[in-house]
Amino acid sequence: MKGILWGFFIIFVVIPILIVLGYVIWDKKEGLKTGPQVGVLLVRGLITDSREYIEGLKSFRENSRVKAIVLRVDSPGGGVSAAQEIYREVEKTKAVKPVVASLGSMATSGGYYISCVATKVVANPGTVTGSIGAIAVFPNFEKLFEKIGYSTVVIKSGEFKDIGNPARPMTPEEETLLRDTILEVHDQFVKDVARARGMEEASVRQIADGRILTGAKAKNLGLVDELGNLQDAIELAKTLAHIEGKPEVIYYEKKKKLLDIILGEESTANLRDFLFNTVNPIQWRFP
């Protein structure tokens, strides 16, 4: 009987304690490392919220061991304000240490916007990028609602308060207001790209008509500095930071949300995309 109890004690008490102690010792040994690091921050999918990316940039910026940062972008764009907030954080960060933007398979519209302000921009020759511009999408379900007998009663405080109401056609005045807003946002995009890339506004406007570009074409136009993959971007970051030898590459760990765990990241991304398009029609993104 005592032998059985001792067995349970070893299995359920001693072994777990040894595992924890081993992890702590290993973690402390890792913490004793003093070599330079290159931090990699992944930006994937639709940009709907800037908080995670700002936290990642701030974390790397304030970490004295991280000498340079690689912003790995695989995104079609997203919300205007979210992209502007990330743009500003990249700008603040590159004033402290080098930031290299590495464009993956797609970095269009808002995805390019947050990348252009980096110290250097690296893209694959076949990266889909560009698509400089703004877009607003308003669905109209008027005919569908007529068929199913659905109607709405709108009580509003002003002429434009229910602009984009899917139950009715858009008025000419509403279209004019939205068009002016889109053009203003587009103008902000062009000016920020020109300032970040050291280009004339006129040169940016010539290609800021929503067209997509390959990485190779973008380099010829001055929107990209070098052609290469993620590893090339890391090497460039190392060079810019004057790191000798092989640096440790660390990735910023994304905090998983409960819904991501339950439904899976792809499902929640699709749900987020649908909801985002509904509540935030004015976007910098490649459709």
C-alpha positions in Angstrom: 0.0 0.0 0.0 2.8 2.4 0.9 4.5 1.6 -2.4 1.4 2.6 -4.3 1.1 5.8 -2.3 4.7 6.6 -2.9 4.2 6.0 -6.6 1.2 8.4 -6.7 3.3 11.0 -4.8 6.2 10.7 -7.2 4.0 10.9 -10.3 1.6 13.7 -9.2 3.8 15.7 -6.9 7.6 15.2 -7.4 7.6 15.0 -11.2 5.5 18.1 -11.7 7.7 20.0 -9.3 10.8 18.9 -11.1 9.3 20.0 -14.4 8.5 23.4 -13.1 11.9 23.8 -11.6 13.6 22.7 -14.8 11.5 25.3 -16.7 12.4 28.1 -14.3 16.1 27.2 -14.4 16.0 27.1 -18.2 14.1 30.3 -18.4 16.6 32.0 -16.2 19.4 30.7 -18.3 17.7 32.2 -21.3 17.3 35.4 -19.4 21.0 35.6 -18.8 21.6 35.9 -22.5 22.8 39.4 -23.3 23.2 39.2 -27.1 21.3 41.5 -29.4 17.9 40.6 -30.7 15.8 41.3 -33.8 12.1 41.5 -33.0 9.5 40.4 -35.6 5.9 41.7 -35.4 3.4 39.9 -37.6 0.5 41.9 -39.2 -1.9 39.4 -40.8 -5.3 39.8 -42.3 -7.7 42.8 -42.1 -6.5 45.6 -39.9 -9.4 46.4 -37.7 -7.8 47.1 -34.4 -4.4 48.8 -33.8 -4.0 47.9 -30.1 -2.1 44.6 -30.5 0.3 46.0 -33.0 1.0 49.2 -31.0 1.6 47.1 -27.9 4.1 44.9 -29.9 6.0 47.9 -31.3 6.1 49.6 -27.9 7.3 46.3 -26.3 10.2 46.0 -28.8 11.0 49.7 -28.7 11.4 49.6 -24.9 13.4 46.4 -24.9 17.1 47.3 -24.8 18.1 43.9 -26.1 16.0 44.4 -29.3 18.2 46.4 -31.6 16.0 46.3 -34.7 12.4 45.4 -35.6 10.9 43.7 -38.7 7.3 44.4 -39.4 6.0 41.4 -41.4 2.9 42.5 -43.3 0.4 40.1 -45.0 -2.7 42.3 -45.2 -5.2 43.7 -47.7 -5.6 46.8 -45.5 -8.5 47.8 -43.2 -9.8 50.7 -41.2 -8.4 54.2 -41.8 -7.9 55.2 -38.1 -6.4 51.8 -37.1 -3.8 52.1 -40.0 -3.0 55.7 -39.1 -2.4 54.7 -35.5 0.0 52.0 -36.5 1.7 54.3 -39.0 2.3 56.8 -36.2 3.7 54.1 -33.9 6.1 52.8 -36.6 7.2 56.4 -37.1 7.9 56.9 -33.4 9.7 53.5 -33.2 12.0 54.1 -36.1 13.3 57.3 -34.4 14.7 55.0 -31.7 15.8 51.9 -33.6 15.5 50.6 -37.2 12.2 49.2 -38.5 12.2 47.1 -41.6 8.9 46.4 -43.3 8.8 42.9 -44.9 5.9 42.6 -47.4 4.6 39.1 -47.7 2.1 37.8 -50.3 -0.1 40.9 -50.0 0.5 44.3 -48.5 -2.0 46.5 -50.2 -3.8 49.8 -49.3 -3.7 50.1 -45.5 -1.2 47.2 -45.4 1.2 49.3 -47.6 0.3 52.4 -45.6 1.7 51.0 -42.3 4.7 49.7 -44.1 5.8 52.8 -46.1 6.9 54.7 -43.1 9.4 52.1 -42.0 13.2 52.7 -42.2 13.3 50.4 -45.2 10.7 48.4 -47.1 11.5 45.0 -48.5 9.1 43.1 -50.8 9.1 39.9 -52.8 9.2 40.5 -56.6 5.6 39.0 -56.8 4.2 40.7 -53.7 0.8 42.3 -54.4 1.1 45.8 -53.1 0.0 49.4 -53.9 -3.7 49.9 -54.1 -3.2 53.4 -52.7 -6.7 54.8 -52.1 -9.8 54.8 -50.0 -13.1 53.0 -50.5 -16.6 53.1 -49.0 -19.1 50.3 -49.5 -22.8 50.6 -48.7 -25.0 47.6 -49.4 -28.6 48.3 -50.6 -31.3 45.7 -49.7 -34.3 47.8 -50.8 -35.6 45.3 -53.4 -35.0 42.4 -51.1 -36.8 44.1 -48.2 -39.8 44.8 -50.6 -40.0 41.1 -51.5 -40.0 39.9 -47.9 -42.3 42.7 -46.7 -39.7 44.3 -44.4 -39.8 48.1 -43.7 -38.1 50.5 -41.4 -39.2 53.7 -39.7 -36.3 56.2 -39.2 -36.5 59.1 -36.8 -33.4 61.3 -37.2 -32.0 64.5 -35.9 -30.5 65.7 -39.2 -30.5 65.1 -42.9 -27.4 62.9 -43.0 -27.9 61.0 -39.8 -29.0 57.7 -41.5 -26.6 58.0 -44.4 -26.0 54.6 -45.9 -29.4 53.2 -44.8 -29.6 49.9 -46.7 -33.4 50.1 -46.9 -33.5 53.1 -49.3 -31.6 54.6 -52.2 -28.8 57.1 -51.4 -29.6 60.7 -52.2 -27.3 62.8 -54.5 -26.4 65.0 -51.5 -25.4 62.0 -49.5 -23.2 60.7 -52.4 -21.5 64.1 -52.6 -20.8 64.2 -48.9 -19.4 60.7 -48.9 -17.3 61.4 -52.0 -15.8 64.5 -50.4 -15.0 62.4 -47.3 -13.3 59.7 -49.3 -11.3 62.2 -51.3 -10.1 63.8 -48.1 -9.0 60.5 -46.6 -7.4 59.7 -49.9 -5.5 63.0 -49.8 -4.2 62.1 -46.3 -3.0 58.7 -47.7 -1.1 60.3 -50.6 0.6 62.9 -48.4 1.6 60.4 -45.8 3.1 58.1 -48.4 5.0 61.0 -50.1 6.4 62.2 -46.7 7.4 58.7 -45.6 9.0 57.7 -48.9 10.6 61.1 -49.6 8.7 61.4 -52.8 6.9 64.3 -54.6 3.1 64.2 -54.0 2.6 64.5 -57.7 4.5 61.3 -58.3 2.5 59.4 -55.7 -0.8 60.8 -57.1 0.0 59.4 -60.5 -0.2 55.9 -59.1 -2.7 56.5 -56.3 -5.7 55.4 -58.3 -6.2 52.1 -56.5 -4.0 50.1 -58.9 -2.2 47.1 -57.6 1.5 46.6 -58.2 4.0 43.8 -58.0 6.9 44.2 -55.5 9.2 44.6 -58.5 7.1 47.3 -60.0 6.7 49.1 -56.7 10.5 49.1 -56.3 10.9 50.7 -59.7 8.4 53.4 -58.7 10.1 54.1 -55.4 7.5 52.6 -53.1 9.9 49.7 -52.1 13.6 49.8 -51.3 14.8 46.3 -51.8 13.5 42.9 -53.1 13.8 39.9 -50.8 12.0 37.6 -48.4 11.6 37.7 -44.6 15.1 36.4 -44.0 16.5 39.1 -46.2 14.5 41.7 -44.2 16.0 40.3 -40.9 19.5 40.5 -42.4 18.9 44.1 -43.4 17.6 45.0 -40.0 20.7 43.4 -38.5 22.9 45.6 -40.8 21.0 48.8 -40.0 21.4 48.1 -36.3 25.1 47.4 -36.7 24.7 43.9 -35.1 27.8 41.7 -35.4 27.3 38.0 -35.6 24.0 36.2 -35.6 21.3 37.9 -33.6 18.5 36.1 -31.8 15.2 36.5 -33.6 12.1 36.8 -31.4 8.5 37.1 -32.3 5.9 39.1 -30.6 3.3 36.7 -29.1 -0.2 37.5 -30.1 -2.7 37.3 -27.3 -5.3 34.7 -28.3 -8.9 35.8 -27.7 -11.5 33.4 -26.2 -13.5 33.4 -29.5 -10.3 32.5 -31.4 -9.8 29.5 -29.2 -13.4 28.3 -29.4 -14.1 28.9 -33.2 -10.5 29.0 -34.5 -8.7 32.0 -35.8 -9.9 31.7 -39.4 -13.6 31.6 -38.5 -13.3 34.6 -36.1 -11.3 36.5 -38.8 -14.2 35.9 -41.3 -16.7 37.0 -38.7 -14.7 40.1 -37.8 -14.4 40.9 -41.5 -18.1 40.8 -42.0 -18.9 42.8 -38.9 -16.2 45.3 -39.7 -17.5 45.9 -43.2 -20.9 46.6 -41.8 -20.0 49.1 -39.1 -16.9 50.7 -40.8 -17.6 51.2 -44.5 -14.8 53.7 -45.2 -11.6 51.8 -45.5 -8.1 51.6 -46.9 -8.1 48.1 -48.4 -7.9 46.1 -51.5 -11.4 44.7 -52.2 
